[in-house]
Amino acid sequence: MEFYLILAALLGVLIAAFAIQNAAPVAVRFLVWQFESSLAVIVILSLLAGMVLIFLISLPGRFKRRKELYDKNRRISELEKQLAELEKRLSDRGV
């Protein structure tokens, strides 16, 4: 747990240094919109937009794997019940 806190603090320091060094305002044009902001804000927003896009693209695969896992766990439960039933029958026969 401490490792993650140290890593998060280090990342925070690096982001702060990046923001301080890249505070110059830049003009951004996209389609019909135009605005000015610091370069650091633009880069960080682009990074966040990329992360959100990757998350959204990965959702169908995640849902598919989760459903497969649920189905396999349900099948395992069914097979364990069958095994317990067969073991009970064998013990009742005295084998």
N, CA and C atoms as a LAMMPS dump frame, in Angstrom:
ITEM: TIMESTEP
0
ITEM: NUMBER OF ATOMS
285
ITEM: BOX BOUNDS ff ff ff
-5.0000000000000000e+02 5.0000000000000000e+02
-5.0000000000000000e+02 5.0000000000000000e+02
-5.0000000000000000e+02 5.0000000000000000e+02
ITEM: ATOMS id mol type element x y z
1 1 1 N 0.825 -1.19 0
2 1 2 C 0 0 0
3 1 3 C 0.873 1.259 0
4 2 1 N 1.933 1.252 0.782
5 2 2 C 2.819 2.409 0.833
6 2 3 C 3.466 2.662 -0.527
7 3 1 N 3.751 1.582 -1.257
8 3 2 C 4.351 1.718 -2.582
9 3 3 C 3.459 2.55 -3.49
10 4 1 N 2.147 2.305 -3.455
11 4 2 C 1.221 3.035 -4.31
12 4 3 C 1.136 4.499 -3.9
13 5 1 N 1.196 4.774 -2.602
14 5 2 C 1.172 6.161 -2.148
15 5 3 C 2.429 6.903 -2.598
16 6 1 N 3.575 6.244 -2.501
17 6 2 C 4.825 6.856 -2.954
18 6 3 C 4.773 7.084 -4.457
19 7 1 N 4.279 6.106 -5.203
20 7 2 C 4.155 6.233 -6.651
21 7 3 C 3.197 7.362 -7.029
22 8 1 N 2.076 7.472 -6.319
23 8 2 C 1.113 8.54 -6.592
24 8 3 C 1.721 9.905 -6.279
25 9 1 N 2.462 10.004 -5.178
26 9 2 C 3.104 11.271 -4.829
27 9 3 C 4.143 11.658 -5.878
28 10 1 N 4.927 10.69 -6.322
29 10 2 C 5.926 10.951 -7.355
30 10 3 C 5.261 11.404 -8.655
31 11 1 N 4.19 10.738 -9.026
32 11 2 C 3.456 11.123 -10.23
33 11 3 C 2.882 12.527 -10.09
34 12 1 N 2.365 12.848 -8.913
35 12 2 C 1.844 14.194 -8.67
36 12 3 C 2.908 15.258 -8.806
37 13 1 N 4.101 14.978 -8.295
38 13 2 C 5.215 15.927 -8.409
39 13 3 C 5.594 16.107 -9.875
40 14 1 N 5.647 15.007 -10.622
41 14 2 C 5.997 15.099 -12.04
42 14 3 C 4.957 15.885 -12.827
43 15 1 N 3.695 15.676 -12.525
44 15 2 C 2.624 16.413 -13.208
45 15 3 C 2.701 17.896 -12.864
46 16 1 N 2.966 18.203 -11.593
47 16 2 C 3.09 19.606 -11.187
48 16 3 C 4.273 20.271 -11.896
49 17 1 N 5.404 19.573 -11.983
50 17 2 C 6.572 20.124 -12.679
51 17 3 C 6.257 20.346 -14.154
52 18 1 N 5.557 19.406 -14.752
53 18 2 C 5.164 19.545 -16.154
54 18 3 C 4.27 20.761 -16.338
55 19 1 N 3.311 20.932 -15.443
56 19 2 C 2.37 22.044 -15.559
57 19 3 C 3.075 23.386 -15.388
58 20 1 N 4.02 23.44 -14.472
59 20 2 C 4.742 24.697 -14.241
60 20 3 C 5.613 25.047 -15.447
61 21 1 N 6.259 24.045 -16.024
62 21 2 C 7.17 24.297 -17.141
63 21 3 C 6.439 24.561 -18.448
64 22 1 N 5.185 24.172 -18.535
65 22 2 C 4.428 24.333 -19.786
66 22 3 C 3.179 25.181 -19.561
67 23 1 N 3.35 26.302 -18.912
68 23 2 C 2.208 27.153 -18.582
69 23 3 C 1.891 28.172 -19.678
70 24 1 N 2.641 28.177 -20.749
71 24 2 C 2.416 29.155 -21.814
72 24 3 C 1.05 28.931 -22.457
73 25 1 N 0.307 29.999 -22.701
74 25 2 C -1.003 29.84 -23.339
75 25 3 C -0.86 29.467 -24.821
76 26 1 N -1.727 28.585 -25.251
77 26 2 C -1.759 28.18 -26.66
78 26 3 C -3.199 28.287 -27.154
79 27 1 N -3.341 28.559 -28.445
80 27 2 C -4.669 28.629 -29.063
81 27 3 C -4.999 27.257 -29.641
82 28 1 N -6.184 26.793 -29.319
83 28 2 C -6.636 25.49 -29.805
84 28 3 C -7.864 25.713 -30.669
85 29 1 N -7.833 25.156 -31.867
86 29 2 C -8.978 25.226 -32.773
87 29 3 C -9.436 23.812 -33.065
88 30 1 N -10.742 23.587 -32.915
89 30 2 C -11.339 22.289 -33.224
90 30 3 C -12.682 22.543 -33.879
91 31 1 N -12.79 22.142 -35.14
92 31 2 C -13.987 22.37 -35.941
93 31 3 C -14.343 23.856 -35.899
94 32 1 N -15.433 24.225 -35.205
95 32 2 C -15.849 25.619 -35.168
96 32 3 C -15.488 26.304 -33.853
97 33 1 N -14.922 25.566 -32.912
98 33 2 C -14.561 26.136 -31.616
99 33 3 C -13.104 26.57 -31.61
100 34 1 N -12.849 27.606 -30.85
101 34 2 C -11.492 28.085 -30.656
102 34 3 C -11.386 28.633 -29.235
103 35 1 N -10.327 28.239 -28.533
104 35 2 C -10.108 28.762 -27.183
105 35 3 C -8.619 28.745 -26.864
106 36 1 N -8.263 29.475 -25.825
107 36 2 C -6.876 29.518 -25.368
108 36 3 C -6.795 28.914 -23.978
109 37 1 N -5.729 28.166 -23.77
110 37 2 C -5.473 27.555 -22.472
111 37 3 C -3.991 27.249 -22.39
112 38 1 N -3.53 26.885 -21.205
113 38 2 C -2.11 26.55 -21.086
114 38 3 C -1.842 25.207 -21.77
115 39 1 N -0.634 25.042 -22.222
116 39 2 C -0.242 23.813 -22.907
117 39 3 C -0.416 22.604 -21.994
118 40 1 N -0.094 22.761 -20.727
119 40 2 C -0.22 21.646 -19.776
120 40 3 C -1.669 21.186 -19.672
121 41 1 N -2.598 22.122 -19.595
122 41 2 C -4.021 21.762 -19.499
123 41 3 C -4.461 21.021 -20.751
124 42 1 N -4.038 21.479 -21.904
125 42 2 C -4.399 20.832 -23.166
126 42 3 C -3.854 19.411 -23.219
127 43 1 N -2.603 19.231 -22.837
128 43 2 C -1.993 17.892 -22.867
129 43 3 C -2.695 16.962 -21.882
130 44 1 N -2.952 17.463 -20.675
131 44 2 C -3.613 16.626 -19.668
132 44 3 C -5.036 16.282 -20.091
133 45 1 N -5.765 17.24 -20.66
134 45 2 C -7.122 16.944 -21.149
135 45 3 C -7.089 15.936 -22.296
136 46 1 N -6.097 16.036 -23.156
137 46 2 C -5.961 15.069 -24.246
138 46 3 C -5.679 13.679 -23.693
139 47 1 N -4.833 13.613 -22.681
140 47 2 C -4.54 12.333 -22.037
141 47 3 C -5.794 11.736 -21.417
142 48 1 N -6.544 12.559 -20.708
143 48 2 C -7.785 12.069 -20.092
144 48 3 C -8.802 11.621 -21.147
145 49 1 N -8.905 12.37 -22.241
146 49 2 C -9.824 11.981 -23.318
147 49 3 C -9.413 10.637 -23.91
148 50 1 N -8.114 10.424 -24.075
149 50 2 C -7.632 9.138 -24.571
150 50 3 C -7.938 8.002 -23.614
151 51 1 N -7.787 8.265 -22.314
152 51 2 C -8.089 7.231 -21.315
153 51 3 C -9.575 6.868 -21.342
154 52 1 N -10.43 7.875 -21.441
155 52 2 C -11.876 7.618 -21.499
156 52 3 C -12.221 6.834 -22.761
157 53 1 N -11.609 7.197 -23.877
158 53 2 C -11.867 6.5 -25.134
159 53 3 C -11.437 5.035 -25.047
160 54 1 N -10.268 4.779 -24.493
161 54 2 C -9.799 3.394 -24.349
162 54 3 C -10.724 2.617 -23.426
163 55 1 N -11.178 3.253 -22.334
164 55 2 C -12.101 2.587 -21.425
165 55 3 C -13.396 2.211 -22.142
166 56 1 N -13.945 3.143 -22.914
167 56 2 C -15.198 2.876 -23.622
168 56 3 C -15.025 1.786 -24.678
169 57 1 N -13.886 1.785 -25.363
170 57 2 C -13.638 0.761 -26.375
171 57 3 C -13.494 -0.618 -25.737
172 58 1 N -12.953 -0.672 -24.515
173 58 2 C -12.725 -1.964 -23.865
174 58 3 C -13.975 -2.521 -23.184
175 59 1 N -15.022 -1.737 -23.038
176 59 2 C -16.221 -2.196 -22.327
177 59 3 C -16.86 -3.452 -22.925
178 60 1 N -17.073 -3.537 -24.238
179 60 2 C -17.708 -4.758 -24.763
180 60 3 C -16.916 -6.027 -24.426
181 61 1 N -15.603 -5.968 -24.535
182 61 2 C -14.777 -7.128 -24.194
183 61 3 C -14.869 -7.471 -22.725
184 62 1 N -14.909 -6.454 -21.873
185 62 2 C -15.032 -6.696 -20.43
186 62 3 C -16.355 -7.367 -20.103
187 63 1 N -17.438 -6.86 -20.7
188 63 2 C -18.745 -7.458 -20.455
189 63 3 C -18.792 -8.901 -20.951
190 64 1 N -18.182 -9.157 -22.096
191 64 2 C -18.164 -10.515 -22.644
192 64 3 C -17.403 -11.457 -21.706
193 65 1 N -16.226 -11.027 -21.233
194 65 2 C -15.447 -11.872 -20.317
195 65 3 C -16.181 -12.091 -18.998
196 66 1 N -16.853 -11.048 -18.511
197 66 2 C -17.603 -11.187 -17.256
198 66 3 C -18.734 -12.186 -17.419
199 67 1 N -19.432 -12.157 -18.557
200 67 2 C -20.514 -13.116 -18.796
201 67 3 C -19.962 -14.528 -18.918
202 68 1 N -18.825 -14.692 -19.616
203 68 2 C -18.21 -16.007 -19.739
204 68 3 C -17.805 -16.542 -18.375
205 69 1 N -17.249 -15.697 -17.535
206 69 2 C -16.847 -16.108 -16.196
207 69 3 C -18.059 -16.527 -15.376
208 70 1 N -19.136 -15.747 -15.464
209 70 2 C -20.365 -16.097 -14.75
210 70 3 C -20.894 -17.441 -15.224
211 71 1 N -20.927 -17.663 -16.547
212 71 2 C -21.419 -18.931 -17.09
213 71 3 C -20.55 -20.098 -16.647
214 72 1 N -19.234 -19.911 -16.64
215 72 2 C -18.336 -20.987 -16.229
216 72 3 C -18.47 -21.283 -14.74
217 73 1 N -18.628 -20.26 -13.926
218 73 2 C -18.828 -20.485 -12.495
219 73 3 C -20.14 -21.215 -12.221
220 74 1 N -21.161 -20.871 -12.988
221 74 2 C -22.447 -21.559 -12.839
222 74 3 C -22.313 -23.031 -13.249
223 75 1 N -21.579 -23.281 -14.321
224 75 2 C -21.351 -24.668 -14.776
225 75 3 C -20.544 -25.447 -13.748
226 76 1 N -19.553 -24.803 -13.148
227 76 2 C -18.758 -25.469 -12.105
228 76 3 C -19.648 -25.843 -10.925
229 77 1 N -20.543 -24.954 -10.528
230 77 2 C -21.463 -25.245 -9.419
231 77 3 C -22.35 -26.44 -9.746
232 78 1 N -22.868 -26.474 -10.978
233 78 2 C -23.703 -27.592 -11.393
234 78 3 C -22.921 -28.904 -11.348
235 79 1 N -21.694 -28.885 -11.85
236 79 2 C -20.88 -30.097 -11.863
237 79 3 C -20.492 -30.525 -10.45
238 80 1 N -20.25 -29.581 -9.561
239 80 2 C -19.94 -29.933 -8.174
240 80 3 C -21.142 -30.577 -7.501
241 81 1 N -22.347 -30.078 -7.795
242 81 2 C -23.555 -30.695 -7.243
243 81 3 C -23.713 -32.118 -7.77
244 82 1 N -23.483 -32.313 -9.066
245 82 2 C -23.574 -33.655 -9.643
246 82 3 C -22.541 -34.58 -9.017
247 83 1 N -21.324 -34.099 -8.809
248 83 2 C -20.275 -34.903 -8.2
249 83 3 C -20.644 -35.289 -6.78
250 84 1 N -21.169 -34.34 -6.007
251 84 2 C -21.581 -34.643 -4.636
252 84 3 C -22.697 -35.678 -4.627
253 85 1 N -23.616 -35.561 -5.581
254 85 2 C -24.721 -36.519 -5.678
255 85 3 C -24.195 -37.913 -6.023
256 86 1 N -23.263 -38.003 -6.945
257 86 2 C -22.682 -39.299 -7.317
258 86 3 C -21.876 -39.892 -6.171
259 87 1 N -21.127 -39.063 -5.452
260 87 2 C -20.366 -39.559 -4.301
261 87 3 C -21.299 -40.076 -3.22
262 88 1 N -22.441 -39.407 -3.035
263 88 2 C -23.424 -39.854 -2.049
264 88 3 C -24.002 -41.202 -2.455
265 89 1 N -24.31 -41.373 -3.739
266 89 2 C -24.835 -42.65 -4.214
267 89 3 C -23.832 -43.779 -3.999
268 90 1 N -22.55 -43.483 -4.275
269 90 2 C -21.516 -44.492 -4.069
270 90 3 C -21.375 -44.843 -2.595
271 91 1 N -21.437 -43.861 -1.733
272 91 2 C -21.301 -44.141 -0.288
273 91 3 C -22.523 -44.893 0.227
274 92 1 N -23.698 -44.644 -0.356
275 92 2 C -24.903 -45.366 0.041
276 92 3 C -24.822 -46.837 -0.371
277 93 1 N -24.142 -47.119 -1.461
278 93 2 C -23.976 -48.484 -1.924
279 93 3 C -22.901 -49.232 -1.122
280 94 1 N -22.101 -48.466 -0.421
281 94 2 C -21.062 -49.079 0.395
282 94 3 C -19.768 -49.307 -0.358
283 95 1 N -19.586 -48.592 -1.438
284 95 2 C -18.357 -48.774 -2.231
285 95 3 C -17.278 -47.882 -1.732
